[in-house]
Amino acid sequence: MNAIRVAYLINQYPKVSHSFIRREILALERQGMNVQRIAMRGWDGDLVDAEDFTERERTRYVLQKGLGGVLRAMFSIATSTPSRLWHGLRQAWRMSKRADRSLPYHLIYLAEACQVALWLKREGATHLHAHFGTNSAEVAMLASGLSGIPYSLTIHGSEEFDKAEFIGLGEKLRRATFVAAVSSFCRSQLYRSVAYQHWAKMHIVHCGVDPDFYRIGATQVVERPRFVCVGRLCEQKGQQILIEAAAKLAAKGIDFELVLAGDGEMRPEVEALIAKHDLAAQVRITGWISSEEVRQELLAARALVMASFAEGLPVVIMEAMSVQRPVLTTWIAGIPELVIEGENGWLYPPGSVDELALAMERCLNTPADELARMGSRARTRVLARHDIDREAAKLIALFYQVAEGDRWLLGGKS
């Protein structure tokens, strides 16, 4: 096999909510891959995990030296390979035609791509891989054109699907050597953005759970009526629905606790709703916590509960199931591929306060022995589908197929 050096490109890295990318990179390196980390920003972000501090030291940041730094990179490309820069300018202009951002933004993406291209060539990278289909994917596409180094993408949803046309998702997919979709649902949505002839490039590569997270023995069912919800406090996660459902339980005199593990832009609104329903004694918000603290919150809870309106396939569901906790969640996107009603959790329609409250009440009324069986089935299912080392091996196989010249002949395998 040809020796390959992969560069990962992420908009912000490391980041509390992007721990799954860190796990993927580390899993690739455990299997012998050389991975170069490149991010647009993230050198000054708030972190809680010790591994993220280490990752920050290993990452190069495109915008750390400001606009002047990327303009100097653009000048270097202009003097060394002017034809490639001209091609990049035309491509940036085309991407701006129906975009949600005007041409100046796309010219900035091109300048960023110039810096990325120079680093790729300097470090001897042979492949560029980007997570998410938004601006980082455009920078990857432009950097590929400038450097001649092939690129690929991992797409998660749901943001990409909400505005596929306005971020030029179809163009990014067509030009990629392959695309990793995190679920079958995700892959089906990618099919909508490209012609059938490109469908074979779409592969399912799940996000995975780190072995250190679930390398524990059988865990006891928690008798106390505690739920935990892990995630950013934002409009996609629907925590307001969860607070409304909790209020219904409280009005019926049902004993429960709810921990919201996370933080975000909607925290003031969520806190106001907690106060409105006088739930301060039952509901607690932790703020951002480390991966180990997330695991401890899951182990201290009876079940994970989520009220999301839009998702890809949340890694926290995998984490909860790996430590034998059932999951209560909405039946959206890729979630029903993992959570099965009555077997390892409860599914309910998104946006329904009544159905969520009913699911929570059912969980609280489920006998301990049945909860234990559900938790055991949850662990079995998630480890069969979301082992990080197995999923990383899928990516390595795809990287090598590209290196060996099968760039447009990658069969679509699950």
Legacy VTK file of the C-alpha trace (Angstrom):
# vtk DataFile Version 3.0
C-alpha trace
ASCII
DATASET POLYDATA
POINTS 414 float
0.000 0.000 0.000
1.096 3.585 -0.612
2.115 5.517 2.508
-0.455 8.191 3.188
-0.510 11.261 5.416
-3.981 12.577 6.192
-4.781 16.123 7.230
-7.999 16.804 9.145
-9.676 20.169 8.591
-12.270 21.428 11.092
-13.820 24.844 11.536
-13.166 24.882 15.298
-10.981 22.359 17.083
-10.725 21.279 19.780
-14.214 22.066 21.045
-16.289 20.677 23.905
-19.068 19.543 21.568
-16.598 18.066 19.019
-15.038 15.387 21.224
-16.130 12.754 18.694
-13.674 14.214 16.161
-10.847 13.952 18.688
-11.779 10.315 19.347
-11.748 9.586 15.621
-8.331 11.166 15.095
-6.843 9.309 18.050
-8.354 6.038 16.837
-6.748 6.586 13.408
-3.404 7.182 15.068
-3.739 4.038 17.198
-3.939 2.149 13.912
-0.780 3.733 12.529
-2.137 6.709 10.596
-0.257 10.001 10.533
-2.834 12.786 11.087
-2.156 16.496 10.699
-4.672 18.731 12.531
-5.762 22.013 10.924
-8.548 24.271 12.207
-9.784 27.743 11.329
-10.121 28.727 14.995
-10.080 27.253 18.471
-6.697 28.323 19.843
-8.395 30.398 22.571
-11.634 28.476 23.216
-12.857 27.279 26.603
-11.934 23.630 27.221
-12.598 21.136 30.007
-10.993 17.854 28.869
-7.271 17.331 29.432
-7.048 15.598 26.019
-8.429 18.728 24.355
-5.634 20.842 25.821
-3.152 18.367 24.337
-4.939 18.464 20.984
-4.795 22.238 20.912
-1.005 22.062 21.099
-0.994 19.698 18.116
-3.272 21.834 15.907
-2.340 24.551 13.404
-4.763 27.477 13.154
-5.456 29.189 9.857
-6.728 32.443 11.349
-4.378 32.720 14.319
-2.291 35.380 12.544
-5.332 37.253 11.309
-6.318 38.204 7.785
-2.764 39.282 6.980
-1.512 35.738 7.395
-3.930 34.215 4.899
-3.411 37.072 2.426
0.324 36.378 2.473
-0.478 32.730 1.727
-2.689 33.822 -1.177
0.141 35.957 -2.553
2.475 32.962 -2.345
0.043 30.811 -4.340
-0.469 33.631 -6.857
3.265 33.848 -7.576
3.970 30.097 -7.620
0.865 28.664 -9.345
-1.210 31.554 -10.730
-3.374 29.296 -12.875
-4.540 27.362 -9.820
-5.403 30.561 -7.976
-7.356 31.770 -11.002
-9.270 28.500 -11.012
-9.910 28.943 -7.266
-11.236 32.459 -7.822
-13.691 31.186 -10.418
-14.796 28.393 -8.110
-15.290 30.782 -5.178
-17.368 33.054 -7.402
-19.549 30.110 -8.492
-20.060 29.036 -4.881
-21.283 32.551 -4.000
-23.930 32.684 -6.722
-26.822 31.174 -4.718
-25.189 31.087 -1.318
-26.464 32.456 1.972
-23.209 34.427 2.212
-21.951 37.016 -0.266
-18.841 36.845 -2.446
-16.442 38.465 0.093
-16.960 35.511 2.453
-16.064 33.046 -0.287
-12.946 35.038 -1.145
-11.946 34.741 2.511
-12.524 30.980 2.272
-10.202 30.990 -0.739
-7.528 32.879 1.196
-7.876 30.373 4.028
-7.601 27.560 1.497
-4.337 29.042 0.257
-2.865 28.735 3.735
-4.182 25.182 4.088
-2.763 24.235 0.680
0.685 25.532 1.615
0.661 23.567 4.877
-0.481 20.400 3.101
2.378 20.606 0.617
4.919 21.545 3.280
3.944 18.614 5.534
3.712 16.106 2.692
0.003 15.417 3.186
-1.545 13.095 0.621
-5.207 13.446 1.602
-7.424 16.110 3.170
-10.500 15.178 5.207
-13.026 17.701 6.544
-15.814 17.294 9.080
-19.166 18.979 8.366
-20.448 20.273 5.046
-20.423 23.997 5.790
-17.555 26.460 5.377
-14.830 23.949 6.327
-15.961 21.766 3.413
-15.671 24.695 1.013
-12.172 25.494 2.263
-11.248 21.822 1.803
-12.619 21.823 -1.745
-10.730 25.005 -2.637
-7.512 23.793 -0.958
-7.766 20.566 -2.931
-7.963 22.524 -6.169
-5.008 24.686 -5.188
-2.787 21.808 -4.068
-3.918 18.889 -6.229
-4.429 16.840 -3.053
-7.725 14.896 -2.968
-10.279 15.600 -0.257
-13.164 13.815 1.419
-15.901 14.791 3.866
-17.774 13.510 6.879
-21.341 14.811 6.962
-23.431 14.753 10.126
-26.585 16.827 9.567
-28.866 18.448 10.323
-27.448 21.892 9.568
-26.215 20.826 6.141
-29.642 19.511 5.160
-31.470 22.622 6.364
-29.703 24.766 3.760
-28.104 22.331 1.328
-28.629 24.555 -1.719
-27.338 27.705 -0.044
-24.050 26.155 1.107
-23.425 24.480 -2.253
-23.528 21.037 -0.661
-24.035 19.264 -3.974
-20.875 20.788 -5.481
-18.826 19.829 -2.426
-20.107 16.253 -2.586
-19.506 15.912 -6.330
-15.898 17.013 -6.090
-15.066 14.894 -3.034
-13.332 11.542 -3.526
-15.679 9.979 -0.981
-18.175 11.091 1.640
-18.692 9.489 5.054
-22.269 9.719 6.323
-22.827 9.077 10.039
-26.076 7.141 9.523
-28.282 5.614 6.837
-30.649 8.558 7.182
-27.754 10.952 6.644
-26.674 9.099 3.512
-30.227 9.222 2.134
-30.248 13.005 2.525
-26.928 13.266 0.703
-28.432 11.323 -2.189
-30.894 14.199 -2.612
-28.074 16.660 -3.355
-26.260 14.756 -6.105
-27.059 12.722 -9.204
-27.275 8.939 -8.979
-23.835 8.547 -10.570
-22.276 9.974 -7.360
-24.206 7.816 -4.904
-21.512 5.122 -4.810
-19.161 7.615 -3.152
-21.428 7.885 -0.113
-20.398 5.508 2.684
-21.695 4.967 6.192
-19.005 5.541 8.799
-20.514 5.899 12.240
-19.230 8.130 14.983
-17.826 5.923 17.692
-17.510 5.534 21.432
-14.029 5.536 22.933
-13.186 2.229 24.679
-12.099 4.154 27.781
-15.654 5.436 28.111
-17.333 2.050 28.366
-14.483 -0.108 29.716
-16.357 -0.801 32.939
-18.219 -3.798 34.256
-21.958 -4.216 34.583
-23.533 -1.174 36.230
-26.367 -1.209 38.707
-29.732 0.300 37.837
-30.118 3.629 39.594
-33.071 3.508 41.956
-33.381 7.269 42.341
-35.700 8.852 39.742
-33.004 10.888 37.981
-32.821 11.731 34.271
-29.881 13.375 32.539
-29.946 15.360 29.299
-26.536 16.028 27.744
-26.026 18.639 25.043
-25.746 22.267 24.037
-28.594 24.460 25.236
-29.743 25.562 21.799
-32.808 25.661 19.573
-32.137 22.254 17.963
-32.090 20.368 21.271
-35.579 21.392 22.449
-34.795 21.632 26.165
-37.850 23.863 26.610
-40.058 20.892 25.711
-38.210 18.870 28.322
-38.828 21.503 31.018
-42.525 21.635 30.085
-42.726 17.832 30.365
-40.974 17.988 33.732
-43.571 20.517 34.883
-46.317 18.035 33.994
-44.650 15.360 36.133
-44.322 17.802 39.022
-47.985 18.808 38.716
-48.930 15.127 39.130
-46.820 14.867 42.255
-44.309 12.482 40.634
-40.882 12.420 42.257
-38.043 13.012 39.766
-34.739 14.803 39.169
-33.481 16.239 35.888
-29.868 17.200 35.179
-29.113 19.316 32.095
-25.439 18.662 31.390
-24.215 21.366 29.063
-24.365 25.058 28.296
-25.179 27.297 25.374
-26.839 30.373 23.985
-30.321 29.457 25.234
-29.356 28.935 28.858
-31.071 32.168 30.069
-34.307 31.122 28.361
-34.150 27.626 29.849
-33.396 29.026 33.303
-36.354 31.410 33.016
-38.635 28.482 32.157
-37.349 26.495 35.146
-38.148 29.469 37.380
-41.571 29.943 35.791
-42.571 26.371 36.673
-40.889 26.510 40.093
-38.655 23.538 39.244
-35.404 24.715 40.853
-35.545 21.855 43.347
-35.879 19.226 40.604
-33.822 20.630 37.685
-30.084 21.407 37.667
-27.866 22.823 34.892
-24.199 21.823 35.139
-22.609 24.016 32.472
-19.913 22.457 30.261
-18.344 19.364 31.803
-15.600 16.937 30.782
-16.117 13.547 29.138
-15.423 11.829 32.444
-17.992 14.037 34.170
-20.516 13.220 31.441
-19.936 9.538 32.105
-20.448 10.031 35.834
-23.704 11.921 35.228
-24.923 9.088 33.000
-24.003 6.477 35.581
-25.852 8.465 38.263
-29.047 8.621 36.175
-31.841 6.173 35.520
-31.862 7.076 31.820
-30.747 9.642 29.244
-33.525 11.898 27.963
-33.442 14.129 24.879
-36.083 16.303 23.218
-34.249 17.210 20.001
-35.988 18.711 16.972
-33.017 18.200 14.642
-30.008 15.889 14.925
-27.532 13.758 13.064
-27.033 10.824 15.409
-25.991 12.172 18.834
-22.825 10.646 20.258
-24.207 11.043 23.781
-26.875 8.451 22.943
-24.068 6.034 22.090
-22.284 6.921 25.323
-25.405 6.370 27.425
-26.115 3.025 25.808
-22.490 1.925 26.215
-22.785 2.343 30.002
-26.099 0.451 30.012
-28.512 3.324 30.293
-31.784 3.288 28.321
-32.587 6.351 26.226
-35.746 8.440 25.881
-35.544 10.450 22.670
-37.391 11.710 19.607
-37.837 9.488 16.550
-35.890 11.751 14.160
-33.003 11.447 11.695
-30.650 8.520 12.422
-31.799 7.963 16.023
-34.237 5.070 15.296
-31.341 3.188 13.679
-29.880 2.829 17.165
-32.681 3.283 19.700
-35.462 0.706 19.446
-38.766 1.355 21.204
-39.304 -0.928 24.162
-36.014 -2.770 23.629
-33.350 -0.296 24.698
-35.326 2.899 25.153
-38.433 4.909 24.364
-39.133 6.922 21.213
-41.703 9.699 20.978
-42.730 12.350 18.412
-40.652 15.548 18.420
-42.290 18.622 19.877
-44.826 16.703 21.960
-44.756 17.668 25.633
-47.450 15.106 26.482
-45.682 12.188 24.796
-42.356 13.094 26.409
-43.954 13.343 29.847
-45.600 9.949 29.263
-42.274 8.381 28.236
-40.593 9.770 31.344
-43.384 8.424 33.534
-43.095 4.996 31.878
-39.379 4.951 32.559
-39.911 5.848 36.196
-42.505 3.060 36.532
-40.362 0.402 34.817
-39.138 -2.259 37.281
-35.417 -2.361 37.990
-34.932 -5.813 36.443
-36.493 -4.677 33.152
-34.407 -1.492 33.135
-31.333 -3.662 33.608
-32.312 -5.811 30.616
-32.921 -2.706 28.503
-29.521 -1.337 29.525
-27.805 -4.603 28.640
-29.477 -4.663 25.214
-28.491 -1.016 24.689
-24.832 -1.776 25.354
-24.834 -4.802 23.044
-26.370 -2.818 20.202
-24.142 0.238 20.447
-20.902 -1.743 20.713
-21.880 -3.747 17.639
-22.454 -0.572 15.598
-20.318 2.215 17.057
-16.927 0.899 18.110
-14.558 3.795 17.344
-11.642 1.603 16.286
-13.794 -0.399 13.883
-15.221 2.772 12.345
-11.752 4.326 12.074
-10.633 1.211 10.185
-13.384 1.898 7.634
-11.977 5.385 7.078
-8.444 4.051 6.717
-9.626 1.611 4.039
-11.247 4.496 2.142
-8.131 6.665 2.429
-6.038 3.853 0.967
-8.493 3.227 -1.860
-8.134 6.889 -2.837
-4.335 6.636 -2.618
-4.390 3.582 -4.847
-6.276 5.422 -7.566
-9.879 4.295 -7.020
-10.999 7.849 -6.476
-14.213 7.630 -8.435
-14.821 3.894 -8.077
-15.442 3.584 -4.351
-18.434 1.288 -3.970
-21.057 2.438 -1.453
-20.727 0.033 1.494
-22.395 0.283 4.884
LINES 1 415
414 0 1 2 3 4 5 6 7 8 9 10 11 12 13 14 15 16 17 18 19 20 21 22 23 24 25 26 27 28 29 30 31 32 33 34 35 36 37 38 39 40 41 42 43 44 45 46 47 48 49 50 51 52 53 54 55 56 57 58 59 60 61 62 63 64 65 66 67 68 69 70 71 72 73 74 75 76 77 78 79 80 81 82 83 84 85 86 87 88 89 90 91 92 93 94 95 96 97 98 99 100 101 102 103 104 105 106 107 108 109 110 111 112 113 114 115 116 117 118 119 120 121 122 123 124 125 126 127 128 129 130 131 132 133 134 135 136 137 138 139 140 141 142 143 144 145 146 147 148 149 150 151 152 153 154 155 156 157 158 159 160 161 162 163 164 165 166 167 168 169 170 171 172 173 174 175 176 177 178 179 180 181 182 183 184 185 186 187 188 189 190 191 192 193 194 195 196 197 198 199 200 201 202 203 204 205 206 207 208 209 210 211 212 213 214 215 216 217 218 219 220 221 222 223 224 225 226 227 228 229 230 231 232 233 234 235 236 237 238 239 240 241 242 243 244 245 246 247 248 249 250 251 252 253 254 255 256 257 258 259 260 261 262 263 264 265 266 267 268 269 270 271 272 273 274 275 276 277 278 279 280 281 282 283 284 285 286 287 288 289 290 291 292 293 294 295 296 297 298 299 300 301 302 303 304 305 306 307 308 309 310 311 312 313 314 315 316 317 318 319 320 321 322 323 324 325 326 327 328 329 330 331 332 333 334 335 336 337 338 339 340 341 342 343 344 345 346 347 348 349 350 351 352 353 354 355 356 357 358 359 360 361 362 363 364 365 366 367 368 369 370 371 372 373 374 375 376 377 378 379 380 381 382 383 384 385 386 387 388 389 390 391 392 393 394 395 396 397 398 399 400 401 402 403 404 405 406 407 408 409 410 411 412 413
